[in-house]
């Protein structure tokens, strides 16, 4: 597979169902058809969040800027710029921006089969 390059600013953002204040951009996903993983960027506005949800795949998240928290089934953990999180398959989770500035996260998931 040849190298492929995309720019965040050239990708159109969406607000997935169940989210509030989320700009979601799948940077390396169906658009380049990588063999193993998808790389996505989430910008969560102050007061915004993803839904409290679960799914069968793992994902790895890196907080590029801002801060907020991850809500899990029975606890919450603060998140700040430079933090990385591993979310296990079937783990209940939600990302919340409870700060006054934007929180940007990179999220990697296995390519859906």
SEKOL-417147 format. One line per field, with one value per atom (N, C-alpha, C, O, CB): x, y, z; atom name; residue in one letter. Coordinates in steps of 0.02 Angstrom, whole numbers, plus 32768, in hexadecimal, padded with zeros to 4 digits. Glycine has a CB too. Example, Ala and Ser with C-alpha at 12.3 -4.5 7.8 and 13.67 -1.06 7.14 Angstrom:
<nodes>
X: c(8294 | 8267 | 8294 | 82C8 | 8235 | 8282 | 82AC | 8285 | 829E | 82C0)
Y: c(7EE4 | 7F1F | 7F5B | 7F5A | 7F20 | 7F90 | 7FCB | 8002 | 8039 | 7FE2)
Z: c(8186 | 8186 | 8186 | 81A7 | 81C4 | 8162 | 8165 | 818A | 8192 | 811E)
at: c(N | CA | C | O | CB | N | CA | C | O | CB)
aa: c(a | a | a | a | a | s | s | s | s | s)
</nodes>
This chain:
<nodes>
X: c(802B | 8000 | 802D | 805C | 7FCF | 801F | 8046 | 8032 | 7FFA | 803C | 8061 | 8054 | 801A | 8014 | 8093 | 7FEF | 7FB7 | 7FB7 | 7FC5 | 7F73 | 7FA8 | 7FA9 | 7F67 | 7F4C | 7FE4 | 7F4D | 7F10 | 7F1D | 7F4A | 7ED1 | 7EF6 | 7EFB | 7EBA | 7E84 | 7F0C | 7EC0 | 7E86 | 7E59 | 7E1C | 7E9C | 7E78 | 7E51 | 7E2B | 7DFA | 7E7F | 7E3F | 7E1D | 7DE5 | 7DBD | 7E4E | 7DE2 | 7DAE | 7D71 | 7D76 | 7DCA | 7D36 | 7CF8 | 7CE7 | 7CE7 | 7CBF | 7CD8 | 7CC6 | 7C7B | 7C53 | 7CD8 | 7C6A | 7C25 | 7C1A | 7C49 | 7C12 | 7BDB | 7BC9 | 7BA1 | 7B64 | 7BA0 | 7BC2 | 7B9F | 7B63 | 7B60 | 7BD0 | 7B34 | 7AF6 | 7B07 | 7B33 | 7ACB | 7AE5 | 7AEE | 7B24 | 7B2E | 7AFD | 7B48 | 7B7C | 7B61 | 7B2D | 7BB9 | 7B86 | 7B76 | 7BB6 | 7BE6 | 7B54 | 7BB8 | 7BF3 | 7C30 | 7C68 | 7C03 | 7C26 | 7C5E | 7C66 | 7C37 | 7C53 | 7CA4 | 7CB7 | 7CE4 | 7D1B | 7CDC | 7CCC | 7CEE | 7D09 | 7CE4 | 7CBE | 7D49 | 7D68 | 7D90 | 7DC3 | 7D96 | 7D78 | 7D9D | 7DD6 | 7DCC | 7D6F | 7E11 | 7E49 | 7E62 | 7E69 | 7E81 | 7E70 | 7E88 | 7E58 | 7E5F | 7ED2 | 7E27 | 7DF3 | 7DDE | 7E08 | 7DB5 | 7D9D | 7D84 | 7DA3 | 7DAC | 7D39 | 7DB4 | 7DCF | 7E12 | 7E22 | 7DD7 | 7E3A | 7E7A | 7E7F | 7EAF | 7EB3 | 7E4D | 7E49 | 7E89 | 7EA7 | 7E39 | 7E9D | 7ED8 | 7ECA | 7E91 | 7EEE | 7EFE | 7EF2 | 7EDD | 7EBA | 7F2F | 7EF2 | 7EE6 | 7EC3 | 7E9C | 7F26 | 7ECF | 7EB6 | 7E98 | 7EAB | 7EED | 7E69 | 7E4E | 7E68 | 7E6A | 7DFF | 7E7B | 7E90 | 7E5E | 7E52 | 7ED9 | 7E41 | 7E0C | 7E1D | 7E42 | 7DC8 | 7E02 | 7E0C | 7DC8 | 7D98 | 7E32 | 7DC4 | 7D87 | 7D99 | 7DC7 | 7D6B | 7D74 | 7D77 | 7D36 | 7D00 | 7D7F | 7D3E | 7D03 | 7D02 | 7D31 | 7D05 | 7CCD | 7CC5 | 7CB8 | 7CA3 | 7C8B | 7CC4 | 7CB4 | 7C6A | 7C3D | 7CC1 | 7C60 | 7C1D | 7C06 | 7BCF | 7BEC | 7C30 | 7C1D | 7C31 | 7C56 | 7C3D | 7C17 | 7C26 | 7C15 | 7BED | 7C01 | 7C33 | 7C1E | 7BE8 | 7BE1 | 7C5A | 7BC2 | 7B90 | 7BB2 | 7BEA | 7B5E | 7B90 | 7BA6 | 7B96 | 7B5C | 7B83 | 7BC9 | 7BBE | 7BF3 | 7C22 | 7BBE | 7BE9 | 7C18 | 7C17 | 7BE7 | 7C06 | 7C4D | 7C51 | 7C83 | 7CA9 | 7C64 | 7C84 | 7CAB | 7CF5 | 7D1C | 7C8F | 7D0B | 7D51 | 7D74 | 7D54 | 7D58 | 7DB5 | 7DDF | 7DE8 | 7DDB | 7E24 | 7DFF | 7E1C | 7E4D | 7E4A | 7DE5 | 7E7B | 7EAF | 7EA2 | 7E95 | 7EF7 | 7EA7 | 7E97 | 7ED1 | 7EED | 7E55 | 7EE3 | 7F17 | 7EFB | 7EE0 | 7F57 | 7F01 | 7EE8 | 7F1E | 7F53 | 7ED5 | 7F10 | 7F3F | 7F40 | 7F75 | 7F2E | 7F04 | 7EFF | 7EC0 | 7E90 | 7F00 | 7EC1 | 7E87 | 7E85 | 7EB6 | 7E47 | 7E4C | 7E42 | 7DF9 | 7DCE | 7E5F | 7DEB | 7DA7 | 7DAA | 7DD1 | 7D82 | 7D7F | 7D80 | 7D64 | 7D41 | 7D57 | 7D74 | 7D55 | 7D29 | 7D3F | 7D8A | 7CEB | 7CBA | 7CB7 | 7CAA | 7C73 | 7CC2 | 7CBF | 7C82 | 7C5D | 7D00 | 7C78 | 7C3D | 7C35 | 7BFE | 7C3F | 7C6C | 7C66 | 7C95 | 7C9B | 7C72 | 7CB6 | 7CE4 | 7CF1 | 7CDE | 7D26 | 7D12 | 7D27 | 7D72 | 7D8C | 7CFF | 7D94 | 7DDB | 7DE6 | 7DCD | 7E06 | 7E0B | 7E1A | 7E49 | 7E72 | 7E3A | 7E42 | 7E6D | 7E8A | 7E68 | 7E47 | 7EC9 | 7EEA | 7F18 | 7F29 | 7F10 | 7F2C | 7F5B | 7F96 | 7FB5 | 7F74 | 7FA4 | 7FDB | 7FC6 | 7FEF | 800E | 7F88 | 7F71 | 7F5D | 7F43 | 7F36 | 7F69 | 7F54 | 7F28 | 7F34 | 7F92 | 7EF6 | 7EC5 | 7EBB | 7EB5 | 7E81 | 7EBB | 7EA7 | 7E62 | 7E58 | 7EDB | 7E33 | 7DEE | 7DE6 | 7DEC | 7DB8 | 7DD8 | 7DD1 | 7D91 | 7D62 | 7DD3 | 7D90 | 7D52 | 7D1B | 7D27 | 7D5B | 7CDF | 7CA3 | 7CA6 | 7C7C | 7C98 | 7CD6 | 7CD9 | 7CAC | 7CB2 | 7D23 | 7C7F | 7C52 | 7C7C | 7CA4 | 7C19 | 7C73 | 7C9D | 7C7A | 7C4D | 7CE1 | 7C91 | 7C79 | 7CB1 | 7CD1 | 7C36 | 7CBC | 7CEB | 7CC4 | 7C95 | 7D1A | 7CD8 | 7CB5 | 7CE7 | 7D1C | 7C8F | 7CD5 | 7CFE | 7CDC | 7CAA | 7D06 | 7CF7 | 7CDA | 7D06 | 7D05 | 7CD4 | 7D2C | 7D58 | 7D3C | 7D04 | 7DA0 | 7D63 | 7D4D | 7D6C | 7D60 | 7D5C | 7D94 | 7DB1 | 7DAA | 7D9C | 7DFB | 7DB3 | 7DAB | 7DDA | 7E12 | 7DB8 | 7DC2 | 7DEC | 7DF2 | 7DBF | 7DCE | 7E2F | 7E3B | 7E5B | 7E8B | 7E68 | 7E3F | 7E58 | 7E63 | 7E3C | 7E27 | 7E98 | 7EA3 | 7E8B | 7E9A | 7EEF | 7E66 | 7E4B | 7E5C | 7E4F | 7DFD | 7E79 | 7E8A | 7E60 | 7E5B | 7ED7 | 7E42 | 7E1A | 7E2F | 7E4A | 7DCD | 7E23 | 7E30 | 7E00 | 7DC7 | 7E27 | 7E18 | 7DEE | 7DB4 | 7DBF | 7E17 | 7D77 | 7D3E | 7D44 | 7D58 | 7CFB | 7D34 | 7D39 | 7CF8 | 7CF2 | 7D4B)
Y: c(7FC5 | 8000 | 803E | 8042 | 8000 | 806C | 80AA | 80DA | 80D7 | 80CC | 8106 | 8139 | 8165 | 8176 | 8164 | 8177 | 81A3 | 81D9 | 81CC | 817D | 8216 | 824F | 8274 | 827F | 827F | 8287 | 82B0 | 82E7 | 82E3 | 8285 | 831C | 8353 | 835B | 8358 | 8395 | 8365 | 836F | 83A7 | 83A0 | 8380 | 83DD | 8417 | 8408 | 842A | 8452 | 83D4 | 83C3 | 8390 | 8383 | 83A8 | 8372 | 8340 | 8362 | 838D | 830A | 834E | 836A | 8347 | 830A | 8362 | 836F | 8353 | 8342 | 8361 | 8383 | 8312 | 8301 | 82FE | 82FC | 82BD | 82FE | 82F7 | 82B6 | 82B6 | 8335 | 8280 | 823E | 823F | 8265 | 8208 | 8214 | 820D | 8201 | 81D8 | 81D4 | 8222 | 8219 | 8244 | 8243 | 81D3 | 826B | 8296 | 82DD | 82EF | 8297 | 8303 | 834A | 8371 | 8365 | 8355 | 83A1 | 83CB | 83A7 | 83BA | 83EB | 8372 | 834A | 8355 | 8350 | 82FF | 8363 | 8365 | 8329 | 8325 | 83A9 | 82F9 | 82B9 | 82B8 | 82C6 | 827D | 82A7 | 82A2 | 8261 | 8259 | 82DF | 8233 | 81F5 | 8202 | 81FE | 81BC | 8211 | 8226 | 81EE | 81F6 | 8240 | 81B4 | 817B | 8141 | 811C | 8168 | 813B | 8108 | 80F0 | 80DE | 8125 | 80EF | 80D8 | 8100 | 80E5 | 80DD | 813F | 816A | 8152 | 815F | 81B0 | 812F | 8115 | 80C9 | 80AB | 8135 | 80AA | 8061 | 8042 | 8017 | 8042 | 8057 | 8038 | 7FEE | 7FDC | 805F | 7FC5 | 7F7D | 7F69 | 7F37 | 7F58 | 7F8F | 7F76 | 7FA5 | 7F8E | 7F63 | 7FE6 | 8015 | 8053 | 8066 | 8029 | 8072 | 80B3 | 80E7 | 80D9 | 80B2 | 8121 | 8158 | 8190 | 81A8 | 816F | 81A5 | 81D8 | 8210 | 8205 | 81B9 | 824B | 8284 | 829B | 82A3 | 82BE | 82A6 | 82C1 | 8304 | 8309 | 8290 | 8338 | 8378 | 837E | 837C | 83B5 | 8384 | 8389 | 83CE | 83E2 | 8352 | 83F3 | 8438 | 8438 | 8405 | 845C | 8470 | 8475 | 8462 | 847A | 84BD | 8437 | 841E | 83E5 | 83CC | 8456 | 83D1 | 839C | 8357 | 8350 | 83A8 | 8324 | 82DF | 82AE | 82BD | 82CD | 8274 | 823A | 8217 | 8225 | 820A | 81EA | 81C6 | 8194 | 817E | 81A1 | 8182 | 814B | 810C | 80FD | 814D | 80E7 | 80AF | 8079 | 8080 | 80C7 | 8042 | 800B | 7FED | 7FF5 | 7FD6 | 7FCA | 7FA7 | 7F6F | 7F6C | 7FD8 | 7F43 | 7F05 | 7F0E | 7EDF | 7ED3 | 7F4A | 7F54 | 7F81 | 7FAA | 7F71 | 7F79 | 7FA4 | 7FE7 | 7FED | 7F83 | 8018 | 8053 | 8075 | 8070 | 8083 | 8098 | 80BD | 8107 | 811B | 80A6 | 8130 | 8177 | 819F | 818E | 8189 | 81D5 | 8202 | 8249 | 8260 | 81FD | 826B | 82AF | 82DF | 82E6 | 82C1 | 82FE | 832B | 836F | 838C | 8333 | 8387 | 83C8 | 83CC | 83A7 | 8402 | 83F8 | 8401 | 83CF | 83AB | 83FD | 83CD | 839D | 838D | 83B0 | 83B8 | 8359 | 8342 | 8305 | 8301 | 8332 | 82D4 | 8296 | 825D | 8268 | 829F | 8220 | 81E5 | 81C9 | 81C0 | 81B0 | 81BC | 819F | 8155 | 8142 | 81C1 | 812C | 80E3 | 80C9 | 80F0 | 80C1 | 8089 | 806B | 807F | 808E | 8020 | 807E | 808A | 80C0 | 80C9 | 804B | 80E5 | 8119 | 814C | 8142 | 80FA | 8181 | 81B5 | 81C1 | 81BB | 81F7 | 81D2 | 81E2 | 8223 | 822B | 81A8 | 8252 | 8290 | 8282 | 8254 | 82C4 | 82AA | 82A6 | 82EB | 831D | 828C | 82ED | 832C | 8321 | 82E8 | 8349 | 8358 | 8355 | 8327 | 832D | 839B | 82F9 | 82CA | 8287 | 8259 | 82E8 | 8281 | 8242 | 8211 | 8226 | 824D | 81D1 | 819C | 816B | 815E | 8177 | 8151 | 8124 | 80E7 | 80ED | 8148 | 80AC | 806F | 805C | 8051 | 8034 | 8057 | 8042 | 7FFB | 7FEE | 8073 | 7FCE | 7F87 | 7F7A | 7FA0 | 7F5C | 7F44 | 7F30 | 7F27 | 7F0D | 7EEE | 7F3D | 7F37 | 7F60 | 7F55 | 7EEF | 7F8D | 7FB8 | 7FF5 | 8019 | 7FCF | 8001 | 803B | 807A | 807E | 8037 | 80AB | 80E7 | 8123 | 811B | 80DB | 815E | 819D | 81D1 | 81D3 | 81B4 | 81FB | 8231 | 8272 | 8280 | 8235 | 8299 | 82D7 | 8310 | 8309 | 82CE | 8348 | 8384 | 83B0 | 83D1 | 83AA | 83AF | 83D7 | 8415 | 8431 | 83AD | 8429 | 8463 | 849E | 849B | 8452 | 84D3 | 850F | 8517 | 8549 | 854C | 84E6 | 84E9 | 84A6 | 8473 | 84FF | 84A7 | 846B | 8434 | 8440 | 847C | 83F5 | 83BB | 8394 | 8382 | 838E | 8388 | 8362 | 8320 | 831D | 8389 | 82EA | 82A7 | 8282 | 8289 | 8280 | 825B | 822C | 81E8 | 81D5 | 8229 | 81C5 | 8184 | 8151 | 815D | 8187 | 8119 | 80E3 | 80A5 | 8091 | 80D2 | 8089 | 804C | 8018 | 802B | 805B | 7FD9 | 7FA7 | 7FB3 | 7FC8 | 7F5E | 7FA7 | 7FAE | 7F7C | 7F41 | 7FA2 | 7F94 | 7F66 | 7F30 | 7F3F | 7F8D | 7EF4 | 7EBC | 7EB3 | 7E87 | 7E7A)
Z: c(8000 | 8000 | 8000 | 8027 | 803E | 7FD6 | 7FD1 | 8009 | 8023 | 7F8C | 801A | 804D | 8036 | 7FFB | 805A | 8066 | 8059 | 808E | 80C8 | 8058 | 807A | 80A7 | 80A3 | 806D | 8097 | 80DE | 80E1 | 8113 | 813D | 80F5 | 810E | 813D | 8164 | 8147 | 8118 | 81A5 | 81D0 | 81B4 | 81B4 | 8217 | 819D | 8185 | 8145 | 8135 | 817A | 811F | 80E1 | 80EC | 80BE | 80B0 | 8127 | 8135 | 8152 | 817E | 8165 | 813A | 8154 | 8195 | 8199 | 8120 | 81C9 | 8209 | 820C | 81E9 | 8241 | 8236 | 8243 | 828E | 82B5 | 8221 | 82A1 | 82E7 | 82EE | 82E2 | 8302 | 8301 | 8302 | 8331 | 8361 | 8318 | 8321 | 8349 | 8392 | 83A2 | 832E | 83BE | 8406 | 8424 | 8461 | 8414 | 83FA | 8414 | 841E | 8404 | 83E5 | 8446 | 8451 | 8449 | 846E | 8497 | 841B | 8413 | 83FA | 840A | 8453 | 83D2 | 83B9 | 836E | 8347 | 83C8 | 835A | 8313 | 8308 | 8322 | 8300 | 82E0 | 82D5 | 828E | 825E | 82E1 | 8286 | 8244 | 823F | 8260 | 8237 | 8215 | 820A | 81D9 | 819C | 81EF | 81F3 | 81C7 | 819B | 815E | 81F1 | 81B9 | 8194 | 81A1 | 81D1 | 81A8 | 8175 | 817E | 8138 | 810F | 81A6 | 812B | 80EA | 80B0 | 8079 | 80E7 | 80BD | 8088 | 806C | 8032 | 80A3 | 8094 | 807C | 8082 | 806B | 80A3 | 80A0 | 80A7 | 80C4 | 80A3 | 8065 | 8101 | 811F | 8130 | 813B | 815F | 8132 | 813C | 8182 | 818A | 812A | 81B7 | 81FB | 822B | 8254 | 8218 | 8227 | 8259 | 8238 | 8201 | 8288 | 825C | 8249 | 827B | 82B7 | 8247 | 8262 | 828D | 8285 | 824D | 827B | 82BD | 82BC | 82ED | 831D | 82CD | 82E1 | 830E | 8326 | 8300 | 82EA | 8368 | 8387 | 83A6 | 83CE | 83BD | 8394 | 83B6 | 83DE | 83C2 | 8383 | 8420 | 844C | 846A | 848D | 8483 | 845C | 8474 | 84BF | 84DB | 844F | 84E0 | 8527 | 8533 | 8511 | 8541 | 8564 | 8573 | 8547 | 854F | 856E | 8517 | 84E8 | 8501 | 8531 | 84A6 | 84DE | 84F1 | 84BA | 848D | 8531 | 84BF | 8497 | 84C0 | 84FC | 8486 | 84A2 | 84CA | 84F9 | 84EC | 849C | 852F | 855A | 8532 | 8526 | 85A2 | 851F | 84F2 | 84FB | 8521 | 84AA | 84D7 | 84D6 | 8490 | 846B | 850C | 847F | 843F | 8445 | 8476 | 8405 | 8414 | 8418 | 840A | 8411 | 83E9 | 83F6 | 83E5 | 8417 | 8439 | 839F | 841C | 8445 | 8421 | 83E5 | 8453 | 8446 | 8426 | 8454 | 8491 | 8412 | 8433 | 8455 | 8447 | 840E | 843D | 847B | 8475 | 8491 | 84C5 | 849A | 846E | 8484 | 8485 | 8452 | 8457 | 84BD | 84C3 | 84A9 | 84C7 | 850E | 8470 | 844F | 8472 | 847D | 8405 | 8483 | 84A4 | 84CE | 84C3 | 8470 | 84FF | 852A | 8562 | 8570 | 8502 | 8583 | 85B9 | 85C1 | 85A6 | 85FC | 85E6 | 85F2 | 861E | 864D | 85AF | 860E | 8636 | 860C | 85DA | 8677 | 8621 | 8606 | 863E | 8676 | 85EE | 862D | 865A | 864A | 8610 | 8655 | 867B | 8673 | 8698 | 86B5 | 868C | 8697 | 86B6 | 86FF | 8715 | 86B0 | 8725 | 876D | 8786 | 87C3 | 8792 | 8759 | 8770 | 8738 | 86FF | 8787 | 874B | 871C | 8725 | 875C | 8726 | 86EF | 86F1 | 86CC | 8694 | 86D2 | 86EA | 86C6 | 868B | 868D | 86F5 | 8656 | 861C | 860E | 8616 | 85DE | 85FA | 85EA | 85AF | 859E | 8626 | 8590 | 8559 | 8569 | 859D | 8547 | 853A | 8543 | 8561 | 8563 | 856E | 8579 | 8595 | 855E | 852A | 85C5 | 8569 | 853C | 8563 | 859E | 851C | 8541 | 8561 | 8534 | 84F7 | 856D | 8554 | 8531 | 854A | 8586 | 853E | 851C | 852D | 8514 | 84D8 | 850E | 8543 | 8531 | 850A | 850F | 8570 | 84E4 | 84C3 | 84F7 | 852E | 849A | 84E7 | 8511 | 8551 | 857D | 8522 | 8558 | 8593 | 8589 | 8557 | 85A2 | 85B7 | 85B4 | 85BD | 85EB | 85EA | 8590 | 8594 | 8572 | 8549 | 8573 | 8586 | 856A | 8574 | 85A8 | 858C | 8542 | 8548 | 8551 | 852C | 8509 | 8583 | 8595 | 8599 | 85B7 | 85D8 | 857B | 8583 | 85B7 | 85A9 | 853E | 85F3 | 862A | 8637 | 866D | 866A | 8604 | 860B | 85E2 | 85C8 | 85F3 | 85DE | 85BB | 8577 | 8555 | 85E4 | 8561 | 851E | 84FB | 851A | 8521 | 84BB | 8491 | 84A8 | 84BE | 8448 | 84A4 | 84B0 | 846F | 8451 | 84EA | 8458 | 841B | 842D | 8453 | 83E9 | 8411 | 841D | 83DC | 83AC | 844A | 83D9 | 83A3 | 83BC | 83F5 | 838D | 8393 | 83A6 | 836F | 8334 | 83B2 | 8383 | 8355 | 8367 | 83A0 | 8359 | 8333 | 833C | 8307 | 82D3 | 8336 | 8314 | 82E0 | 82A5 | 82AF | 82FC | 826A | 822F | 8234 | 823F | 81ED | 822B | 822D | 81F6 | 81BD | 8224 | 8208 | 81D7 | 81B2 | 8188 | 81FB)
at: c(N | CA | C | O | CB | N | CA | C | O | CB | N | CA | C | O | CB | N | CA | C | O | CB | N | CA | C | O | CB | N | CA | C | O | CB | N | CA | C | O | CB | N | CA | C | O | CB | N | CA | C | O | CB | N | CA | C | O | CB | N | CA | C | O | CB | N | CA | C | O | CB | N | CA | C | O | CB | N | CA | C | O | CB | N | CA | C | O | CB | N | CA | C | O | CB | N | CA | C | O | CB | N | CA | C | O | CB | N | CA | C | O | CB | N | CA | C | O | CB | N | CA | C | O | CB | N | CA | C | O | CB | N | CA | C | O | CB | N | CA | C | O | CB | N | CA | C | O | CB | N | CA | C | O | CB | N | CA | C | O | CB | N | CA | C | O | CB | N | CA | C | O | CB | N | CA | C | O | CB | N | CA | C | O | CB | N | CA | C | O | CB | N | CA | C | O | CB | N | CA | C | O | CB | N | CA | C | O | CB | N | CA | C | O | CB | N | CA | C | O | CB | N | CA | C | O | CB | N | CA | C | O | CB | N | CA | C | O | CB | N | CA | C | O | CB | N | CA | C | O | CB | N | CA | C | O | CB | N | CA | C | O | CB | N | CA | C | O | CB | N | CA | C | O | CB | N | CA | C | O | CB | N | CA | C | O | CB | N | CA | C | O | CB | N | CA | C | O | CB | N | CA | C | O | CB | N | CA | C | O | CB | N | CA | C | O | CB | N | CA | C | O | CB | N | CA | C | O | CB | N | CA | C | O | CB | N | CA | C | O | CB | N | CA | C | O | CB | N | CA | C | O | CB | N | CA | C | O | CB | N | CA | C | O | CB | N | CA | C | O | CB | N | CA | C | O | CB | N | CA | C | O | CB | N | CA | C | O | CB | N | CA | C | O | CB | N | CA | C | O | CB | N | CA | C | O | CB | N | CA | C | O | CB | N | CA | C | O | CB | N | CA | C | O | CB | N | CA | C | O | CB | N | CA | C | O | CB | N | CA | C | O | CB | N | CA | C | O | CB | N | CA | C | O | CB | N | CA | C | O | CB | N | CA | C | O | CB | N | CA | C | O | CB | N | CA | C | O | CB | N | CA | C | O | CB | N | CA | C | O | CB | N | CA | C | O | CB | N | CA | C | O | CB | N | CA | C | O | CB | N | CA | C | O | CB | N | CA | C | O | CB | N | CA | C | O | CB | N | CA | C | O | CB | N | CA | C | O | CB | N | CA | C | O | CB | N | CA | C | O | CB | N | CA | C | O | CB | N | CA | C | O | CB | N | CA | C | O | CB | N | CA | C | O | CB | N | CA | C | O | CB | N | CA | C | O | CB | N | CA | C | O | CB | N | CA | C | O | CB | N | CA | C | O | CB | N | CA | C | O | CB | N | CA | C | O | CB | N | CA | C | O | CB | N | CA | C | O | CB | N | CA | C | O | CB | N | CA | C | O | CB | N | CA | C | O | CB | N | CA | C | O | CB | N | CA | C | O | CB | N | CA | C | O | CB | N | CA | C | O | CB | N | CA | C | O | CB)
aa: c(x | x | x | x | x | x | x | x | x | x | x | x | x | x | x | x | x | x | x | x | x | x | x | x | x | x | x | x | x | x | x | x | x | x | x | x | x | x | x | x | x | x | x | x | x | x | x | x | x | x | x | x | x | x | x | x | x | x | x | x | x | x | x | x | x | x | x | x | x | x | x | x | x | x | x | x | x | x | x | x | x | x | x | x | x | x | x | x | x | x | x | x | x | x | x | x | x | x | x | x | x | x | x | x | x | x | x | x | x | x | x | x | x | x | x | x | x | x | x | x | x | x | x | x | x | x | x | x | x | x | x | x | x | x | x | x | x | x | x | x | x | x | x | x | x | x | x | x | x | x | x | x | x | x | x | x | x | x | x | x | x | x | x | x | x | x | x | x | x | x | x | x | x | x | x | x | x | x | x | x | x | x | x | x | x | x | x | x | x | x | x | x | x | x | x | x | x | x | x | x | x | x | x | x | x | x | x | x | x | x | x | x | x | x | x | x | x | x | x | x | x | x | x | x | x | x | x | x | x | x | x | x | x | x | x | x | x | x | x | x | x | x | x | x | x | x | x | x | x | x | x | x | x | x | x | x | x | x | x | x | x | x | x | x | x | x | x | x | x | x | x | x | x | x | x | x | x | x | x | x | x | x | x | x | x | x | x | x | x | x | x | x | x | x | x | x | x | x | x | x | x | x | x | x | x | x | x | x | x | x | x | x | x | x | x | x | x | x | x | x | x | x | x | x | x | x | x | x | x | x | x | x | x | x | x | x | x | x | x | x | x | x | x | x | x | x | x | x | x | x | x | x | x | x | x | x | x | x | x | x | x | x | x | x | x | x | x | x | x | x | x | x | x | x | x | x | x | x | x | x | x | x | x | x | x | x | x | x | x | x | x | x | x | x | x | x | x | x | x | x | x | x | x | x | x | x | x | x | x | x | x | x | x | x | x | x | x | x | x | x | x | x | x | x | x | x | x | x | x | x | x | x | x | x | x | x | x | x | x | x | x | x | x | x | x | x | x | x | x | x | x | x | x | x | x | x | x | x | x | x | x | x | x | x | x | x | x | x | x | x | x | x | x | x | x | x | x | x | x | x | x | x | x | x | x | x | x | x | x | x | x | x | x | x | x | x | x | x | x | x | x | x | x | x | x | x | x | x | x | x | x | x | x | x | x | x | x | x | x | x | x | x | x | x | x | x | x | x | x | x | x | x | x | x | x | x | x | x | x | x | x | x | x | x | x | x | x | x | x | x | x | x | x | x | x | x | x | x | x | x | x | x | x | x | x)
</nodes>
